[in-house]
Amino acid sequence: RAGLAIEAAKQAGAPVLAPESLAQAESAYLDAQALLARRKNKDADRSAMRSIRYAELSASQARYVTLKEAVEEKTAHNARLRRELLLGENGDKP
């Protein structure tokens, strides 16, 4: 399940938009795999859960940045339209 959460974070753009939390998720996932290999199941479960939480965090951070950029773009576009309506396309009053 941790691997799926990491993959979902990557699909959400985390490698570019939230690399730190994605790296923590991947590190915890590797720790979980190593602990499983040593049959430390309880510790492996904790690392896997930590990996999932970091992956969910990185996906959320990536979605936040994406949405924030979209809002900023729409705000700028609306401001341009407002200026055009008030001043005309060439900056002259209509």
C-alpha positions as a printed Julia matrix, in Angstrom:
94×3 Matrix{Float64}:
   0.0     0.0     0.0
   2.88    2.41    0.69
   4.17    1.84   -2.83
   0.78    2.79   -4.25
   0.67    5.95   -2.13
   4.11    6.94   -3.4
   3.05    6.3    -6.98
  -0.08    8.44   -6.47
   2.09   11.25   -5.09
   4.33   11.03   -8.15
   1.28   11.21  -10.42
   0.14   14.34   -8.55
   3.43   16.04   -9.41
   5.27   15.56   -6.12
   8.72   14.98   -7.69
   8.72   18.61   -8.82
   6.25   20.29   -6.46
   6.91   18.48   -3.16
  10.25   16.67   -3.45
  11.19   16.79    0.24
   8.13   14.99    1.57
   8.24   12.55   -1.35
  11.87   11.73   -0.5
  10.83   11.08    3.11
   8.06    8.77    1.89
  10.48    6.84   -0.3
  13.04    6.6     2.49
  10.48    5.27    4.95
   9.32    2.77    2.32
  12.88    1.49    1.85
  13.24    1.24    5.63
  10.02   -0.78    5.8
  11.27   -3.18    3.13
  14.59   -3.65    4.94
  12.81   -4.27    8.24
  10.53   -6.82    6.61
  13.55   -8.65    5.23
  14.88   -8.85    8.79
  11.45  -10.07    9.99
  10.87   -7.03   12.17
   7.23   -6.86   11.2
   6.02   -4.38   13.8
   8.79   -1.91   12.95
   8.18   -2.5     9.25
   4.48   -1.68    9.71
   5.37    1.58   11.44
   7.77    2.55    8.66
   5.21    1.63    6.02
   2.58    3.78    7.74
   5.07    6.66    7.97
   5.76    6.22    4.27
   2.05    6.38    3.47
   1.6     9.54    5.54
   4.55   11.27    3.87
   3.31   10.18    0.44
  -0.15   11.57    1.22
   1.45   14.79    2.45
   3.53   15.16   -0.7
   0.49   14.51   -2.93
  -1.49   17.12   -0.99
   1.34   19.63   -1.25
   1.6    19.04   -4.99
  -2.16   19.47   -5.47
  -2.08   22.64   -3.36
   0.69   24.19   -5.46
  -1.11   23.24   -8.68
  -4.4    24.74   -7.52
  -2.7    27.84   -6.12
  -1.02   28.47   -9.48
  -4.34   28.04  -11.27
  -6.03   30.54   -8.95
  -3.21   33.04   -9.4
  -3.45   32.68  -13.17
  -7.22   33.23  -13.14
  -6.85   36.2   -10.81
  -4.34   37.82  -13.16
  -6.57   37.11  -16.15
  -9.57   38.64  -14.37
  -7.53   41.73  -13.51
  -6.56   42.12  -17.19
 -10.18   41.78  -18.26
 -11.25   44.32  -15.64
  -8.62   46.79  -16.86
  -9.74   46.29  -20.45
 -13.35   46.91  -19.52
 -12.51   50.07  -17.61
  -9.83   51.51  -19.89
 -10.41   49.81  -23.22
  -8.01   47.46  -24.96
  -5.44   50.13  -25.74
  -5.52   51.76  -22.32
  -7.92   54.5   -23.5
 -11.22   54.96  -21.77
 -14.05   53.59  -23.94
